[in-house]
Amino acid sequence: MEPNDRAIQLLRRTSRFMRAGDLDDEAVSELTLAQLRVLFRLRNRGPITSGQLASGLGVTLPTVSSVIDRLAGQSLVERRDDPADRRRVILALTPAGIAIVERIQEGRRTRLARAIDSIDGKALAKLLVGLEALNAAAERIDAAEAVEPGETPRG
């Protein structure tokens, strides 16, 4: 297997490991994958419009509307009027929605911390070097993707 493919395989496995504990939480286990994706997107990018949410998730507006209806019914997401344009609706997490996302993130951090704690010092040092390199590459890509068409990248 090529090193790049192996790295991707290992990162995906680690991600699955972190998410595996999500189903242990009763409130989380009642949410669909689509609902979880919406909650995390709103936490990371919100408050945003339905159109922005659909675009960011790569789904249609009716799909997002259906998910938002269910999440709003559970008091996890709220719709707000856009003060700049009353025809637009802004979506945001409620305090209960924020609490669920934070609980999921804490559970994932705890699982990952347990795994990292079991790694010996030399292997952990190598892991840190690799993760620093991966993080730097991700930041470069994020910066390049943030450039508007026709602009020159800064930096």
C-alpha positions in Angstrom: 0.0 0.0 0.0 1.3 3.5 -0.9 2.3 5.7 2.1 -0.4 8.3 1.3 -3.1 5.6 1.1 -1.9 4.1 4.4 -2.0 7.5 6.1 -5.5 8.1 4.9 -6.6 4.6 6.0 -5.0 5.2 9.5 -6.6 8.6 9.9 -10.0 7.3 8.9 -9.6 4.4 11.4 -8.7 6.9 14.2 -11.7 9.0 13.3 -14.0 5.9 13.5 -12.4 5.1 16.9 -13.2 8.5 18.2 -16.8 8.5 17.0 -17.5 4.9 18.2 -18.3 6.2 21.7 -21.0 8.5 20.4 -23.6 5.8 20.5 -23.0 5.2 24.2 -24.8 8.6 24.8 -28.6 8.1 24.8 -29.4 11.6 23.5 -26.8 11.2 20.7 -27.9 7.7 19.7 -31.4 9.1 18.9 -30.0 11.5 16.3 -29.4 10.6 12.7 -26.0 11.0 11.0 -27.6 13.9 8.9 -28.7 15.6 12.1 -25.3 15.2 13.7 -23.6 16.7 10.6 -26.0 19.7 10.8 -25.3 20.3 14.5 -21.6 20.2 14.0 -21.7 22.4 10.9 -23.8 25.0 12.8 -21.4 24.8 15.7 -18.4 25.3 13.5 -19.8 27.8 10.9 -23.1 29.1 12.3 -25.3 31.0 12.5 -25.9 30.7 8.8 -28.7 30.5 6.3 -30.3 27.3 5.1 -28.8 27.9 1.7 -25.3 28.2 3.2 -25.8 25.1 5.3 -27.0 23.1 2.3 -24.1 24.2 0.2 -21.6 23.5 2.9 -22.9 20.0 3.4 -23.3 19.3 -0.3 -27.0 18.6 -0.1 -30.2 20.1 -1.4 -32.2 22.8 0.3 -35.3 20.5 0.9 -33.0 18.0 2.6 -31.6 20.6 4.9 -35.1 22.0 5.6 -36.3 18.5 6.6 -33.4 17.9 9.0 -33.8 21.4 10.5 -37.5 20.8 11.0 -36.7 17.7 13.1 -33.9 19.4 15.0 -36.0 22.5 15.7 -38.8 20.2 17.0 -36.2 18.8 19.5 -35.3 22.4 20.5 -31.7 21.8 19.3 -31.8 24.4 16.4 -33.6 27.7 16.2 -34.6 29.8 13.2 -34.0 33.6 13.5 -35.0 36.5 11.3 -32.1 38.0 9.5 -32.1 41.7 10.6 -30.5 42.7 7.3 -33.0 40.9 5.1 -36.4 39.9 6.7 -36.9 37.4 3.8 -33.9 35.3 5.0 -33.9 33.0 8.0 -30.7 32.4 10.0 -30.2 29.0 11.6 -28.4 28.7 15.0 -27.9 26.1 17.7 -29.9 26.5 20.8 -28.2 26.0 24.2 -29.4 22.4 24.2 -27.9 21.9 20.7 -24.6 23.4 21.9 -24.6 21.1 24.9 -25.0 18.0 22.8 -22.2 19.0 20.4 -19.9 19.7 23.4 -20.8 16.4 25.1 -20.0 14.5 21.8 -16.7 16.4 21.5 -15.8 15.7 25.1 -16.5 12.0 24.7 -14.3 11.9 21.6 -11.5 13.8 23.3 -11.7 11.3 26.2 -11.5 8.3 24.0 -8.6 9.8 22.0 -6.8 10.8 25.2 -7.0 7.2 26.5 -5.4 5.9 23.3 -2.7 8.6 23.3 -1.9 7.9 27.0 -1.1 4.3 26.0 1.6 5.3 23.5 5.2 5.1 24.6 7.3 8.3 24.6 9.3 7.7 21.4 6.3 6.7 19.4 4.4 9.8 20.7 7.2 12.1 19.7 7.1 10.7 16.1 3.3 11.0 16.1 3.6 14.7 17.1 6.1 15.4 14.3 3.7 13.8 11.8 0.6 15.6 13.2 2.4 18.9 13.1 3.3 18.3 9.4 -0.3 17.3 8.6 -1.7 20.3 10.5 0.7 22.7 8.6 -0.4 21.2 5.3 -4.1 21.5 6.2 -3.6 25.2 7.2 -1.9 25.9 3.8 -4.8 24.3 2.0 -7.3 26.2 4.0 -5.6 29.4 3.3 -5.4 28.7 -0.4 -9.1 27.7 -0.6 -10.0 30.9 1.3 -8.7 33.1 -1.6 -11.5 34.5 -3.8 -11.3 33.8 -7.5 -9.0 36.3 -9.3 -7.2 37.2 -6.0 -3.6 36.3 -5.3 -2.9 34.2 -2.2 -1.5 36.1 0.8 1.5 34.9 2.6 
